[in-house]
């Protein structure tokens, strides 16, 4: 069976933030649980968008909605580990693209996880996908646009 491989060019990462693994993030196997990693990725994504000046929802009711998530785990993380979340964007298309993540443990620089969120712009009042605002794409000139 084929395995998922996530590998992203360094130049696409344009933001970083640190999060601490909490005791409540630990699962029965005594390491960071998958559900908690997804929550931490979501927090890193929210910080990235906030710092980029992208509101959760525009005044017209348009926001970003996650369409898919792929994650690969490379090392365990434990309670009180400090994790560095590097975040970037790639593969823009008419409606959205991908938000990418590289997660490393700060004490030893071990790669903990790689992840990718697919996203589209969604108008919540109209309940439909809408084109990516040009102002959003302009914030990330390093990203190639797909048709």
FENZI-V384583 format. One record per residue. N is the residue number from 1. RES is the residue in one small letter. PHI is phi as a letter, one per 40 degrees, with the letter a starting at -180 (NA if undefined). NEAR is the number of other ideal C-beta (glycine too) atoms within 8 Angstrom. D_FIRST is the distance of its C-alpha to the first C-alpha in Angstrom with 2 decimals. Layout:
BEGIN
n=N res=RES phi=PHI near=NEAR d_first=D_FIRST
n=N res=RES phi=PHI near=NEAR d_first=D_FIRST
END
This chain:
BEGIN
n=1 res=x phi=NA near=2 d_first=0.00
n=2 res=x phi=c near=3 d_first=3.79
n=3 res=x phi=b near=4 d_first=6.47
n=4 res=x phi=c near=6 d_first=9.86
n=5 res=x phi=b near=5 d_first=12.61
n=6 res=x phi=b near=11 d_first=16.16
n=7 res=x phi=a near=4 d_first=19.05
n=8 res=x phi=b near=12 d_first=22.42
n=9 res=x phi=c near=4 d_first=25.67
n=10 res=x phi=d near=5 d_first=28.34
n=11 res=x phi=c near=5 d_first=30.98
n=12 res=x phi=c near=12 d_first=29.33
n=13 res=x phi=c near=12 d_first=29.96
n=14 res=x phi=b near=8 d_first=33.47
n=15 res=x phi=a near=11 d_first=33.96
n=16 res=x phi=a near=8 d_first=33.45
n=17 res=x phi=a near=10 d_first=34.40
n=18 res=x phi=b near=9 d_first=34.29
n=19 res=x phi=b near=10 d_first=33.44
n=20 res=x phi=b near=8 d_first=34.03
n=21 res=x phi=c near=14 d_first=31.74
n=22 res=x phi=c near=8 d_first=33.98
n=23 res=x phi=d near=6 d_first=34.32
n=24 res=x phi=c near=5 d_first=33.35
n=25 res=x phi=c near=11 d_first=29.96
n=26 res=x phi=c near=13 d_first=28.97
n=27 res=x phi=c near=9 d_first=26.87
n=28 res=x phi=c near=3 d_first=27.26
n=29 res=x phi=c near=4 d_first=25.26
n=30 res=x phi=g near=6 d_first=27.98
n=31 res=x phi=a near=9 d_first=26.05
n=32 res=x phi=d near=13 d_first=25.67
n=33 res=x phi=c near=9 d_first=23.97
n=34 res=x phi=d near=8 d_first=21.42
n=35 res=x phi=c near=6 d_first=24.15
n=36 res=x phi=c near=14 d_first=26.63
n=37 res=x phi=c near=14 d_first=24.48
n=38 res=x phi=c near=10 d_first=24.19
n=39 res=x phi=c near=9 d_first=27.98
n=40 res=x phi=c near=13 d_first=28.57
n=41 res=x phi=c near=15 d_first=26.60
n=42 res=x phi=c near=8 d_first=28.76
n=43 res=x phi=c near=9 d_first=31.86
n=44 res=x phi=c near=13 d_first=31.04
n=45 res=x phi=c near=12 d_first=30.48
n=46 res=x phi=c near=9 d_first=33.81
n=47 res=x phi=c near=11 d_first=35.65
n=48 res=x phi=d near=12 d_first=34.34
n=49 res=x phi=c near=10 d_first=35.48
n=50 res=x phi=c near=8 d_first=38.76
n=51 res=x phi=c near=7 d_first=39.57
n=52 res=x phi=c near=8 d_first=38.79
n=53 res=x phi=g near=6 d_first=41.37
n=54 res=x phi=b near=8 d_first=39.02
n=55 res=x phi=c near=6 d_first=40.22
n=56 res=x phi=d near=6 d_first=37.91
n=57 res=x phi=b near=7 d_first=39.82
n=58 res=x phi=c near=8 d_first=42.32
n=59 res=x phi=d near=3 d_first=45.78
n=60 res=x phi=c near=6 d_first=44.78
n=61 res=x phi=g near=10 d_first=41.97
n=62 res=x phi=c near=11 d_first=39.10
n=63 res=x phi=a near=11 d_first=36.41
n=64 res=x phi=c near=11 d_first=32.81
n=65 res=x phi=b near=8 d_first=30.23
n=66 res=x phi=c near=8 d_first=26.62
n=67 res=x phi=b near=7 d_first=24.20
n=68 res=x phi=a near=6 d_first=20.79
n=69 res=x phi=a near=10 d_first=19.51
n=70 res=x phi=b near=8 d_first=16.49
n=71 res=x phi=b near=13 d_first=16.76
n=72 res=x phi=b near=10 d_first=15.24
n=73 res=x phi=b near=8 d_first=17.14
n=74 res=x phi=b near=8 d_first=18.33
n=75 res=x phi=a near=8 d_first=21.34
n=76 res=x phi=c near=6 d_first=23.28
n=77 res=x phi=b near=10 d_first=26.43
n=78 res=x phi=b near=10 d_first=29.36
n=79 res=x phi=d near=8 d_first=32.55
n=80 res=x phi=g near=7 d_first=34.90
n=81 res=x phi=c near=12 d_first=32.47
n=82 res=x phi=c near=11 d_first=33.41
n=83 res=x phi=b near=15 d_first=30.49
n=84 res=x phi=c near=11 d_first=30.87
n=85 res=x phi=b near=14 d_first=29.16
n=86 res=x phi=c near=11 d_first=29.27
n=87 res=x phi=b near=15 d_first=29.00
n=88 res=x phi=a near=11 d_first=29.05
n=89 res=x phi=b near=11 d_first=28.43
n=90 res=x phi=a near=11 d_first=26.82
n=91 res=x phi=f near=8 d_first=26.05
n=92 res=x phi=c near=13 d_first=29.12
n=93 res=x phi=b near=10 d_first=29.65
n=94 res=x phi=d near=5 d_first=32.52
n=95 res=x phi=b near=9 d_first=31.59
n=96 res=x phi=a near=12 d_first=29.64
n=97 res=x phi=i near=13 d_first=26.91
n=98 res=x phi=b near=10 d_first=24.79
n=99 res=x phi=b near=12 d_first=26.08
n=100 res=x phi=b near=16 d_first=24.22
n=101 res=x phi=b near=15 d_first=24.49
n=102 res=x phi=b near=11 d_first=24.37
n=103 res=x phi=b near=15 d_first=25.35
n=104 res=x phi=b near=11 d_first=26.99
n=105 res=x phi=c near=13 d_first=29.07
n=106 res=x phi=c near=10 d_first=32.59
n=107 res=x phi=c near=5 d_first=33.92
n=108 res=x phi=b near=5 d_first=31.61
n=109 res=x phi=g near=6 d_first=29.77
n=110 res=x phi=c near=8 d_first=26.37
n=111 res=x phi=c near=10 d_first=23.59
n=112 res=x phi=c near=13 d_first=22.65
n=113 res=x phi=a near=12 d_first=20.50
n=114 res=x phi=b near=14 d_first=19.79
n=115 res=x phi=a near=14 d_first=19.90
n=116 res=x phi=a near=13 d_first=20.69
n=117 res=x phi=b near=13 d_first=22.76
n=118 res=x phi=c near=11 d_first=23.25
n=119 res=x phi=a near=12 d_first=26.89
n=120 res=x phi=b near=10 d_first=29.56
n=121 res=x phi=c near=16 d_first=33.28
n=122 res=x phi=b near=11 d_first=34.46
n=123 res=x phi=c near=12 d_first=38.05
n=124 res=x phi=c near=9 d_first=38.37
n=125 res=x phi=c near=6 d_first=41.79
n=126 res=x phi=c near=7 d_first=40.71
n=127 res=x phi=f near=5 d_first=37.21
n=128 res=x phi=a near=6 d_first=35.61
n=129 res=x phi=c near=8 d_first=33.57
n=130 res=x phi=b near=9 d_first=35.98
n=131 res=x phi=c near=6 d_first=35.88
n=132 res=x phi=c near=12 d_first=35.37
n=133 res=x phi=c near=9 d_first=38.85
n=134 res=x phi=d near=6 d_first=39.94
n=135 res=x phi=c near=6 d_first=41.26
n=136 res=x phi=c near=10 d_first=37.79
n=137 res=x phi=d near=11 d_first=36.32
n=138 res=x phi=c near=7 d_first=39.43
n=139 res=x phi=c near=8 d_first=38.71
n=140 res=x phi=b near=10 d_first=35.65
n=141 res=x phi=c near=4 d_first=36.76
n=142 res=x phi=c near=6 d_first=33.95
n=143 res=x phi=c near=12 d_first=31.44
n=144 res=x phi=c near=6 d_first=30.91
n=145 res=x phi=c near=7 d_first=31.24
n=146 res=x phi=c near=7 d_first=29.00
n=147 res=x phi=c near=4 d_first=30.71
END
